[in-house]
Amino acid sequence: METRWALITGANSGIGEAWAHALADRGWSLLLTARDTVRLSALVETLTRSYPGQTFLDYSVDLADPEAPRRLTEWAIQTAGFVEFLINNAGFGSFGPFDELPADREVEMVRVNVNALTELTYRLLPPMLERGRGTILLVGSVAGFQPVPYMATYAATKTYVERLGLALWYEFRRRGVRVYVLAPGYTATRFHERAQMSRRPPFPAPVATPESVVADCLRQMERRPDRCLIVPGWTNRIMYRLVRWLPLSLVVRTAGAMYRPRGRRAREE
């Protein structure tokens, strides 16, 4: 039987690592990439011990490097021949007043969350179209459903991910390639530590685990393969519907009040 290959970016922790375990359990061989070489190698060793009949390979790369998507896809094609499942999971955020955040870090975020995701999708899509099969998963966020003050760049990048995914879903839905957008809410990952968020958002949303997010996504993909947007968790789905109906000015004011950093003097909005 032909080996089924999946490529997962940001695979060394959180949702990316959960996807690696879930797909390995379903018989996939995996191409795993992330910046952290040590954690990535440890994951490959763990998977290799647990699934001796499958192949797990790692390629450490920083997707903020403009040349990284090209190098990664060339390696993936040379190694696997055909990548049938692309999981564009790599990404990071920042938290704080826009004018106080480092400019180079914000630009780097756009390169990873938007540029690299777009180029990897573009480069790995043609073989899928030629064979008439393939799956592309773009990992977004509930933050992309609306503008989020104090997480302005991150939320904007995730809005891009959602809109790109929905458009590609329409373009390729009758050509054998399935495109999904996964939009998780608050999840127990290293994201908030990297974004330097000292506290969770002040709303009563339960904290999901990466494993539950992936399991919910897989269930929805299997039950409704024709649906593009996947929002795990009932509270997140309610929020998604609310922001579609409420006035945008109210949505932005509410998000700003919720995410305003502690100790920062409230300004009239």
C-alpha positions as a printed Julia matrix, in Angstrom:
269×3 Matrix{Float64}:
   0.0    0.0     0.0
   1.15   3.53   -0.74
   2.49   5.4     2.29
   0.24   8.29    3.24
   2.28  11.34    4.2
   1.21  14.37    6.22
   3.25  17.51    6.84
   2.68  19.32   10.14
   4.22  22.71   10.88
   4.71  23.84   14.46
   4.71  20.18   15.43
   6.89  20.27   18.53
   4.17  21.22   21.04
   0.53  22.08   21.59
  -1.98  21.5    18.81
   0.73  20.54   16.32
   2.03  17.79   18.59
  -1.51  16.58   19.24
  -2.06  16.32   15.48
   1.12  14.28   15.17
  -0.07  11.72   17.71
  -3.6   11.6    16.3
  -2.47  11.02   12.7
   0.2    8.52   13.71
  -2.52   6.58   15.51
  -4.47   6.53   12.24
  -1.57   5.09   10.25
  -0.06   8.2     8.69
   3.66   8.7     8.18
   4.67  12.2     9.16
   6.96  15.03    8.13
   7.32  17.22   11.2
   8.77  20.71   11.31
   9.34  23.38   13.96
  12.09  25.67   15.23
  12.88  23.75   18.43
  15.21  21.0    17.26
  15.43  19.27   20.64
  11.68  18.97   21.2
  11.13  17.99   17.59
  13.69  15.2    17.73
  12.19  13.93   20.99
   8.75  13.77   19.38
  10.11  11.79   16.42
  11.78   9.33   18.78
   8.58   8.88   20.77
   6.46   8.28   17.67
   9.0    5.89   16.17
   8.97   3.76   19.32
   5.17   3.75   19.48
   4.51   3.11   15.77
   7.42   1.02   14.42
   5.73   0.34   11.08
   5.49   4.0    10.12
   8.02   6.69    9.22
   8.5    9.93   11.12
  11.0   12.52    9.93
  11.83  15.97   11.22
  13.13  19.12    9.57
  13.97  22.06   11.79
  13.22  25.4    10.15
  12.23  28.94   11.12
   9.24  29.89    8.97
   9.96  33.57    9.58
  12.82  33.14    7.1
  11.43  34.07    3.65
  13.34  31.15    2.1
  12.06  28.58    4.61
   8.77  27.61    2.89
  10.61  26.83   -0.36
  13.27  24.77    1.38
  10.68  22.94    3.45
   8.49  22.0     0.5
  11.48  20.89   -1.56
  12.57  18.62    1.31
   9.04  17.31    1.76
   8.59  16.45   -1.93
  12.03  14.87   -2.22
  11.4   12.81    0.92
   7.76  11.8     0.56
   7.03  12.29   -3.11
   3.46  13.31   -2.39
   2.17  15.12    0.7
  -1.51  14.22    0.95
  -2.31  16.12    4.14
  -0.9   19.57    4.95
  -1.5   20.98    8.43
  -0.49  24.63    8.52
  -0.32  24.92   12.29
   2.78  27.06   12.95
   2.08  30.5    14.33
   2.46  32.77   17.32
   0.95  35.88   18.83
   1.77  38.96   20.86
  -0.06  40.88   23.54
   0.06  44.54   24.46
  -0.55  48.05   23.11
   0.43  48.08   19.44
   2.72  51.1    19.77
   4.66  49.43   22.59
   5.32  46.11   20.85
   8.6   45.5    18.96
   8.06  46.23   15.28
  10.33  43.42   14.1
   8.37  40.89   16.15
   5.04  42.01   14.64
   6.47  41.76   11.13
   7.88  38.32   11.95
   4.42  37.25   13.08
   2.94  38.21    9.74
   5.67  36.25    7.93
   4.9   33.09    9.91
   1.12  33.33   10.32
   0.37  34.65    6.83
   3.27  34.5     4.37
   4.61  31.04    5.22
   1.13  29.55    5.5
   0.18  30.95    2.1
   3.36  29.83    0.35
   3.29  26.3     1.79
  -0.32  25.94    0.67
   0.51  27.27   -2.78
   3.51  24.98   -3.24
   1.9   21.75   -2.0
  -1.48  22.23   -3.66
  -0.63  21.4    -7.33
   0.24  17.7    -6.71
  -3.03  17.32   -4.82
  -4.97  18.78   -7.74
  -3.12  16.54  -10.2
  -4.07  13.43   -8.22
  -7.56  14.65   -7.38
  -7.1   14.09   -3.64
  -5.61  15.85   -0.66
  -6.45  17.78    2.49
  -5.26  21.19    3.64
  -5.93  22.35    7.18
  -5.26  25.97    8.1
  -5.14  26.58   11.84
  -6.79  29.89   12.66
  -8.32  31.1    15.91
 -11.53  32.49   17.35
  -9.5   35.7    17.63
  -9.83  35.97   13.86
 -13.6   36.43   14.05
 -13.23  40.08   15.07
 -10.64  42.81   15.63
  -8.95  42.35   19.03
  -7.31  45.42   20.59
  -4.01  44.6    22.29
  -3.71  41.54   20.06
  -4.23  43.53   16.88
  -1.7   41.91   14.55
  -2.4   38.37   15.72
  -6.17  38.69   15.28
  -5.69  40.25   11.85
  -3.48  37.36   10.71
  -6.08  34.84   11.86
  -8.82  36.73   10.0
  -6.68  36.3     6.9
  -6.38  32.57    7.57
 -10.15  32.18    7.86
 -10.93  34.15    4.7
  -8.2   32.44    2.68
  -9.37  29.0     3.76
 -13.03  29.68    2.93
 -12.1   30.99   -0.51
  -9.86  27.99   -1.29
 -12.55  25.62   -0.02
 -14.92  27.04   -2.64
 -12.35  26.95   -5.43
 -11.25  23.33   -4.92
 -14.25  21.59   -3.34
 -15.16  19.89   -6.65
 -11.58  18.98   -7.57
 -10.9   16.43   -4.85
  -8.99  18.7    -2.47
 -10.61  19.44    0.88
  -9.73  22.69    2.65
 -10.54  23.26    6.3
 -10.03  26.11    8.76
  -9.7   25.1    12.41
 -10.53  27.97   14.77
  -9.87  26.91   18.37
 -10.51  29.08   21.39
  -8.5   29.23   24.6
  -6.31  26.11   24.62
  -3.73  24.94   27.13
  -0.61  25.41   25.0
   2.61  27.47   25.12
   0.93  30.17   23.0
   0.04  32.47   25.9
   3.5   32.15   27.42
   5.12  33.1    24.12
   2.66  35.98   23.65
   3.52  37.18   27.18
  -0.09  37.1    28.31
  -0.04  37.1    32.1
  -3.63  35.96   32.45
  -6.39  34.23   30.55
  -9.18  36.31   28.99
 -11.83  37.3    31.57
 -14.74  35.36   30.12
 -16.2   32.01   31.18
 -14.84  29.9    28.34
 -13.47  26.5    29.36
  -9.83  25.75   28.67
  -9.51  23.07   26.0
  -6.62  20.64   25.7
  -4.78  20.3    22.38
  -5.93  16.67   22.24
  -9.61  17.63   22.63
  -9.29  20.3    19.93
  -7.81  17.8    17.47
 -10.33  15.09   18.35
 -13.23  17.52   17.85
 -11.76  18.65   14.53
 -11.4   15.08   13.27
 -14.98  14.28   14.28
 -16.33  17.29   12.43
 -14.2   16.55    9.35
 -15.57  13.0     9.23
 -19.2   13.91    9.91
 -19.33  16.97    7.64
 -16.5   16.67    5.11
 -18.13  19.4     3.01
 -17.89  22.01    5.78
 -14.84  24.29    5.83
 -14.89  26.17    9.13
 -14.44  24.03   12.24
 -14.94  25.7    15.63
 -14.34  23.32   18.56
 -16.34  23.88   21.75
 -19.9   25.09   22.16
 -18.9   28.39   23.82
 -16.65  29.23   20.89
 -19.43  28.42   18.43
 -21.81  30.72   20.32
 -19.22  33.51   20.23
 -18.75  32.98   16.49
 -22.46  33.5    15.9
 -22.69  36.49   18.21
 -19.92  38.46   16.56
 -21.6   37.92   13.19
 -24.79  39.58   14.43
 -23.6   42.31   16.79
 -22.5   45.75   15.53
 -18.76  45.76   14.82
 -18.22  48.86   16.98
 -19.7   47.03   19.98
 -17.62  43.92   19.27
 -14.38  45.94   19.16
 -15.22  47.88   22.34
 -16.06  44.67   24.18
 -12.89  42.94   23.04
 -10.82  45.98   24.01
 -12.3   46.05   27.51
 -11.71  42.32   27.94
  -8.11  42.31   26.75
  -6.91  45.63   28.17
  -3.66  44.88   30.06
  -3.84  45.07   33.83
  -2.58  48.29   35.28
  -3.14  50.19   32.06
  -5.27  53.28   32.56
  -8.6   52.94   30.79
  -9.07  55.49   28.04
 -12.35  56.75   26.74
 -13.32  54.74   23.7
